[in-house]
Amino acid sequence: MSDAGYDHATVERRWQAAWDEANVYRTPDDVEDPTYVLGMYPYPSGKLHMGHVRNYTITDAYARFRRMQGDEVLHPMGWDAFGLPAENAAKERDTNPRDWTFDCIETMTEQMESMGFGYDWDREITTCTPDYYQWNQWLFSRFHEEDLVERRDAEVNWCPHCETVLADEQVEGEAELCWRCDTPVEQRELEQWFLKITEYADDLLEAIDDLEGWPNSVRQMQRNWIGRQYGAEVDFAIDGHGSVTAFTTRIDTIHGATFFALAPDHPISEVLAEEDDDVRRFVEEEADPDGDEPNGVETGLTATNPVTGEEIPVYVADFVLSDVGTGALMAVPAHDERDHAFAEKNDIEIRPVIAPEPDDGEPEAPDVEDEAFTEDGVLIDAGEYSGLESEIARERLTEDIDSAEEAAQYQLRDWGISRQRYWGTPIPVVHCDDCGPVTVPEADLPVELPEFINTTGNPLDAAEEWKETTCPECGGPAERETDTMDTFVDSSWYFLRYVSPDLEDAPFDMERANDWMPVDQYVGGIEHAVMHLLYSRFFTKVLADHEGLEHREPFTNLLAQGMVQLEGEKMSKSKGNVVSPQRIVEEYGADTARLFMMQAAQPERDFDWSEEGVQSTYAFLERLQGMVEGYVADESDGDDDAIASYVAAEVDATIAIATAEYDDLTFNKALRETQDLVRTLRQYADYTEPHAETYERGLSAVVRLLAPVAPHIAEELHETLGDDGFVAEAEWPTAEIDRDRVEKRRQLVENTREDIRDIVDVAGIEDPTGIEVVVAPDWKYDALEIAIESDADNLIGELMSESHIREQGDAAADYGQDLQAEREALSMTLGPEDEHATLESAAWLIEREFDAPVDVVRAIDADEAALSNAEPGRPAIEIDD
């Protein structure tokens, strides 16, 4: 500490060096089952931003808390180091992505160390190094062996600026912009590598219910993305083209099908486009699946309804998608909004066959002229099925129609991992004219990236010498695959690599992974709810099925942290509203930044950055430092009296409540409790000479309760108090106390103080000379308990059946009426002796506030006038002026 105050720079450098020298945060390999705490690893963009600082403060605080609770803790850090931004930055600066990336990693590592994050840096991983990405390639080969990899032509999302393919999840908003550069995305037909995540659609979906430690919002986002719908597949005969299968979730509406629609790239549509100029023009020039309204072209063909035998016109329509359902659908304009809009535009019949279920009488056809009726109901004009409810009709029709079968449809699509860029994992495949695509043998991995060539398009296409190779199967000439993997492959298993980051003969030590996994607490942004988290779950399940991993889910508990905002907007370089973490560390210290962010809001909530809040937090740390140093310098010792008893109880209460809040990751509540205790200790020392043992225990508790969030100053004050070792390795303070009783005790004291303030204010008492606080008589507590537990209609009668209450006469009747009126809101209070003891121990707070002596009186010693106003939890108050 500095004579001038809290010298944060010196304190923080000192303890960071001490932790490093002592390997405080290292996790030995022989630990059996550490508590695994993990923040989503960052992309090395060059500098930490406040979102990083908040995310990693959350994980660091929780890891430190668990360590002080006695757990062995695994808390690693690594780098999501591949990706297009580094490639673009290298092109702009005429350097190479590797040098750019490692310069950024060096800068961000220094910033992380300056924040005091307690990582086991011995376990650091960097995904752009061959010793990591060779295992991406190994995993690709294993997925290929298990028939979970496929290469096929596909229409893909193409960013013309980034010159690469994007996953559906990387196309953002209605405008369909690239998630990296905001360029409008185009559609292209390319040969691509896919991982068959759809093979695990049911497993991924059904296991969501077991993710009880995940936010409901994230679980629902994953359900929606997988998008399973149950329905039926049914065949319609199209003249000249045989039977075509359509998927529908509403086979109960089949009697109302008035046209049939095919996707523009359906095989029949492609045949028709060769024969019919109108169809060709629509397919090649006019179809717009993302347009605001459905468009189509009539083909002149008809489809036969398998139930009614009716022939209905066939259209090629852009609202039908080949990768949704079967690429063909029966259209029922009366009961589907999209079909309704198309029918209106093309003057097609809109025929209602489902009516709302009537309260009585016959169902009446709904008015579908302006909009479709899309609810379930009762079938009408449906032959023998008329009168059936929709659900029953779906079952019957599926059974009765020869071609109909129950089916499920998914929104989830296979994961296209091909990227036309340099800075990623080379896909371990060579292309041979004789053998086709051949995976690279394990002995030849890794396939390393060649030197970077600064060119347009994919630099790997320009690496001619690197591309030329031989086929592993026939030995003939071949070319390497020039696509690299989507970087989400890297992050789909990186949490497993941390258990054995230096292992040379496998991606991870399976025995250790089975002991250490799953991650106990995972923290990251909600923006990764679909992509990263879904892909990680997919990889984990595949590894469980085929490699011997004993866990099918990677993360037990998930916290999606909120954003750090400035004046209500997300911090952004483009908006010029970025607060530099480095400036805050230099001006106020890492502990100030950490403490301010953790106390500002619950981790899941967004919050506004406030310079005033930062300054206030810094002032709090300075005051705490002064209190500790002042205590150590003062050798006096006050009495172990009622005041000390109150303070000791508050220390216990704070420990108990803050511990529970830390356990729930509600750091803001834990810190509020701790700061309230600091305030109580300061008031105690200002009011009287504190009892040394009580006061020191309070200060020690404060230091340890703050240690997870403000670790540097906590270490300094821990040492100042004369405690041995690191506070980072110290035992967490303990207190056996009933939280409900704590809340009642605190509420009693605060209510009493507030009542006194009200009386003083209303009566205009400027200088009270004495305050008397009268606890209610025992019978009122008994009456309250009876009222809470009773379900009798006549509460007063039940109360009067108790002789000791009945003996109170009118007072009992009046109190009974009050209880009857407030019956729904009643709650138990402390008992009379507890109330008296609590108020007596807290009397000093009242005396300090009002500068008047306080007398806490039991009911047996009070006069009748005062007793009439005293109630459980609300003592009577008399003030002399």
FENVENCOR-V671556 format. One record per run of one state. SS is the DSSP state (2 for helix, 1 for strand, 0 for the rest). FROM is the first residue (numbers start at 1). LEN is the number of residues. If there is no record, write none. Layout:
# FENVENCOR-V671556
[[SS;FROM;LEN] [SS;FROM;LEN]]
This chain:
# FENVENCOR-V671556
[[0;1;1] [1;2;1] [0;3;2] [1;5;1] [0;6;2] [2;8;15] [0;23;12] [1;35;5] [0;40;2] [1;42;1] [0;43;7] [2;50;19] [0;69;4] [1;73;2] [0;75;3] [1;78;2] [0;80;4] [2;84;10] [0;94;3] [2;97;18] [0;115;6] [2;121;3] [0;124;1] [1;125;2] [0;127;3] [2;130;16] [0;146;3] [1;149;11] [0;160;4] [1;164;3] [0;167;1] [2;168;3] [1;171;2] [0;173;4] [1;177;2] [0;179;5] [1;184;12] [0;196;1] [2;197;14] [0;211;2] [1;213;1] [0;214;2] [2;216;11] [0;227;2] [1;229;10] [0;239;3] [1;242;7] [0;249;2] [2;251;6] [0;257;2] [1;259;4] [0;263;4] [2;267;9] [0;276;1] [2;277;10] [0;287;9] [1;296;9] [0;305;6] [1;311;7] [0;318;10] [1;328;4] [0;332;1] [2;333;3] [0;336;1] [2;337;10] [0;347;7] [1;354;2] [0;356;22] [1;378;2] [0;380;3] [2;383;3] [0;386;3] [1;389;1] [2;390;11] [0;401;4] [1;405;5] [0;410;5] [1;415;2] [0;417;1] [1;418;2] [0;420;6] [1;426;1] [0;427;2] [1;429;4] [0;433;3] [1;436;4] [0;440;2] [2;442;3] [0;445;14] [2;459;4] [0;463;1] [2;464;4] [1;468;3] [0;471;6] [1;477;4] [0;481;3] [1;484;2] [0;486;2] [2;488;4] [0;492;2] [2;494;7] [0;501;9] [2;510;7] [0;517;2] [1;519;7] [2;526;3] [0;529;2] [2;531;16] [0;547;8] [1;555;7] [0;562;2] [1;564;3] [0;567;2] [1;569;2] [0;571;10] [2;581;8] [0;589;1] [2;590;11] [0;601;6] [1;607;2] [0;609;2] [2;611;23] [0;634;8] [2;642;22] [0;664;3] [2;667;21] [0;688;4] [2;692;16] [0;708;3] [2;711;10] [0;721;6] [2;727;3] [0;730;9] [2;739;25] [0;764;6] [1;770;5] [0;775;3] [2;778;12] [0;790;5] [2;795;6] [0;801;2] [2;803;4] [0;807;3] [2;810;12] [0;822;1] [2;823;3] [0;826;6] [2;832;19] [0;851;2] [1;853;5] [0;858;1] [2;859;3] [0;862;2] [2;864;6] [0;870;1] [1;871;1] [0;872;2] [1;874;1] [0;875;1] [1;876;5] [0;881;1]]
